[in-house]
């Protein structure tokens, strides 16, 4: 028998988008679904639209709850989920018809996470351990690993891991933990998820500093989280370094105040020796360690 898959769809004031999202979910070629729609206190027509879909598809159940944010809605859904696997789909996005079926197909007994592509981002076909995938996330900082919604998860991964309530950019603070807890992670070279960049959405926010702060915070928390795992701890320390460099890069491009270049370049200079013996250092990062001057940094960025 095909495994039951729980699809969790958080919804908050997205009446313009949620219908297309739920049409794509209910229209999946894979039919053994439990569809949990979490109406997180919407004040527009979103809740009504969700109820209309529930009336037409017995697999879909709507929970109307007090607003608690995206993390709280996801946590609510994972607690309610009964499926062997879980997928998280944001209510303003939509998925391809084969989104579930293609990922379930490669989810063998030891596979805890399957990752697919989204929009124009398509991964290579790969299989690795959860530790290797977490390491890859920390070092590369690629949205392919970071975001929550292009993945199929074994439900048990959420028994002890929760999204942080009240935090923006919650994926950055959580996904590395989930990946590290997995036995095997598989990547499939197909774009099956459609991320919709809309005005006011979290990923499209003009608040670049907030996103950079979240990236640095996640890296610092990862260092503590992997305190007893030297290799992943070093990967997390590299994540702090690249977060600092991201601040410098944004300042050099005039996207944020120049003071952020000074503050973060001084931190790098102070901690330079800490990175010299790191397993994950490379020539490019070593060059960045020496670029404490804004003018030199700008020149360097034009040639790399």
C-alpha positions, 0 to 999 in steps of 0.5 A, spaced: 500 500 500 502 506 498 504 510 504 499 516 507 502 523 505 500 529 510 500 535 506 500 541 511 498 548 508 499 554 512 494 560 510 494 567 512 490 573 508 492 570 502 485 570 498 488 572 492 493 566 492 490 560 496 485 557 491 490 556 486 495 553 491 489 548 493 487 546 486 494 544 485 494 540 492 488 537 491 490 535 483 496 531 485 496 525 481 498 521 488 491 520 491 493 517 498 493 524 501 491 527 508 491 535 506 491 539 513 490 547 511 491 551 517 488 558 517 492 562 522 487 567 523 485 570 517 481 576 516 480 576 509 476 571 505 482 565 505 478 561 511 472 561 507 475 559 500 479 553 504 472 551 507 469 551 500 475 546 498 474 542 504 466 541 502 469 538 495 475 534 497 474 529 503 481 528 504 482 536 506 481 538 513 481 546 515 483 548 522 481 555 524 486 558 529 488 564 532 494 567 529 501 565 531 505 566 525 508 561 520 512 557 525 506 556 529 501 554 523 507 549 521 508 546 528 500 545 529 500 541 522 506 537 524 502 535 530 496 533 527 499 529 521 498 522 521 502 520 514 508 516 514 511 522 510 510 530 511 510 536 505 510 543 507 507 547 502 506 555 503 499 557 501 501 562 496 505 557 492 503 552 488 506 545 486 506 541 479 501 535 479 507 530 480 510 533 486 508 528 491 508 522 487 515 523 484 518 524 491 515 518 494 517 514 488 525 515 491 523 515 498 526 508 500 526 505 507 532 508 509 530 515 506 528 520 511 528 527 506 527 528 499 529 534 496 526 537 489 527 543 485 523 549 485 522 554 479 528 555 475 533 551 481 534 544 479 538 540 483 543 534 481 541 527 482 544 526 489 544 521 495 547 523 501 547 522 509 543 527 513 550 530 516 552 531 509 546 535 507 546 539 513 554 540 512 552 542 505 547 547 507 551 550 512 557 551 507 553 553 501 547 557 504 543 555 498 536 556 498 535 549 495 537 546 502 534 552 506 527 552 504 522 548 508 517 547 502 521 543 496 522 537 501 518 530 503 520 529 510 519 522 514 514 525 519 518 522 525 523 528 524 518 533 527 517 529 533 523 533 537 524 539 532 519 545 532 519 551 528 521 557 532 515 561 534 515 568 533 521 568 528 522 571 521 526 566 516 524 560 520 527 556 515 534 558 516 533 557 524 530 550 523 532 546 516 539 544 518 537 541 524 532 537 520 537 535 515 542 533 520 537 528 524 535 524 517 539 518 515 539 519 508 537 525 503 536 524 496 535 530 491 531 529 484 533 533 478 526 536 477 523 542 478 516 540 482 515 546 486 513 553 484 515 559 489 510 565 488 514 572 489 509 577 492 509 583 495 509 583 502 511 575 502 517 574 507 522 572 502 521 578 498 521 583 504 525 589 502 528 588 509 535 586 507 538 587 514 533 583 517 534 577 513 542 578 514 541 578 521 537 571 521 542 568 517 548 570 522 543 568 528 542 561 525 549 560 524 551 562 531 545 557 533 548 552 529 555 552 532 552 551 539 547 546 536 553 542 534 558 543 539 559 536 540 560 534 533 567 538 531 566 537 523 559 540 523 561 545 528 566 547 524 561 548 518 557 552 522 563 557 524 564 557 516 557 559 516 558 565 521 564 567 516 560 567 510 554 571 514 559 576 515 561 577 508 554 577 506 553 583 510 560 586 507 558 585 500 551 588 501 554 594 504 559 594 498 554 594 493 550 600 497 544 596 499 545 597 506 549 602 510 557 602 510 557 601 517 556 594 516 562 593 512 566 596 518 563 592 523 563 585 520 570 586 517 573 588 524 570 582 526 573 578 521 580 581 522 579 579 530 577 572 529 582 571 523 586 566 526 580 561 528 579 560 521 586 558 518 586 551 520 579 550 518 577 544 514 572 548 510 577 554 508 579 555 501 583 560 497 577 564 495 575 565 503 582 566 505 582 572 500 576 575 503 579 574 510 585 579 508 580 584 505 578 589 510 578 595 506 572 597 502 575 600 496 579 593 495 573 589 497 569 592 491 575 591 486 576 584 488 568 583 487 568 585 480 573 580 478 570 574 482 
